[in-house]
Every structure is written in structure tokens, then in C-alpha cells.
């Protein structure tokens, strides 16, 4: 009976000692691991999860707790790096993108539908223009014609083409703005 009690005491002491060493490793490395993971995945919440998972993996390998601090640190950073890469691979497979603070995709990720929406708005806005204004816009911006070529084609003075372009662009800009599309000039 004494032998069993001694074994239980020994196990408890070892467990407590292991818990203390794990707590020390957690306090010492968790923030550094989280910052490291954040640089890799670009998301502080995921980085915190990755750092926590690295500490859990350390708990699963108790023999590492008795290693030198350099060996333990290297092992933790290697595990963190591997977990971060796994997270990135899984995110790509799920077609997830890193979002900014506002929850929208970062500016580096182009919205494939943005061009379609602008095209629809511009077409609607063009339909509201008078025939004369619409014609000069189509010649100038879609055909790439000069004001002189437009004047020759429409048989109007060059000044009239410039005036129509000016007023057509102003009306087009106002209509697009009314539909929620603005262009920074």
C-alpha cells in the first residue's frame, strides 16, 4: 500500500512539475509565437490560435520540457511555422482571403465583380444622356477618336464637340454618382 501511495505521490509531483514547466514555457514563448504566426498568416486571431496549438503540442511531448531553452524554443517555432503553413494551405483550399479591419478583402485582392458593376452603371448612365451627348462620348471614349475626327464625322464645329463632351461628361458623372459609382479625379 505504501508503495502505491509513493507512486501516486511521485506521479503527482511529476505532473505538477510538468505543469509548472509548461506554464513557464507558455509565459515565456506564447507572445513571441503569436507574433511570429501573425507575420506568417496575417491574422492576429488565427495567430493566437496557432500559438495556443503549439503550446498544446508541447504538452503532448513532455520530454521536451526538460530540454535546453534553445532546443525548446526552436521546436516551438518550428511547430508554429508548420501550423501556420497548414492554416494557409487550408485557407487557400477553402478560398478564404485575409480581411482588413473592416472585414473587407485587403486592397491587394481585386474584386472580380467590380468591373461588371461599373459597366452596368455606366451603360445605364449613358442611356440617360441626349443623343448628341451620347454620340460624342461613344466616339471619344469608346472609339478613341480625336475632337477633330468627331467634328468631321458629325459635320459640326470642333468647339461644339468640345462643349458637348464637357456637358456629357458632367451629366454622366452626376448620373453615375447618383447610382453610387464615383471616380476620384
CORTAUR-V663278 format. One record per helix or strand of 2 or more residues. SS is the DSSP state (H for helix, E for strand). FROM is the first residue (numbers start at 1). LEN is the number of residues. If there is no record, write none. Layout:
# CORTAUR-V663278
ss:SS from:FROM len:LEN
ss:SS from:FROM len:LEN
This chain:
# CORTAUR-V663278
ss:H from:2 len:40
ss:H from:44 len:17
ss:H from:62 len:5
ss:H from:69 len:25
ss:H from:114 len:15
ss:H from:131 len:12
ss:H from:147 len:8
ss:H from:158 len:21
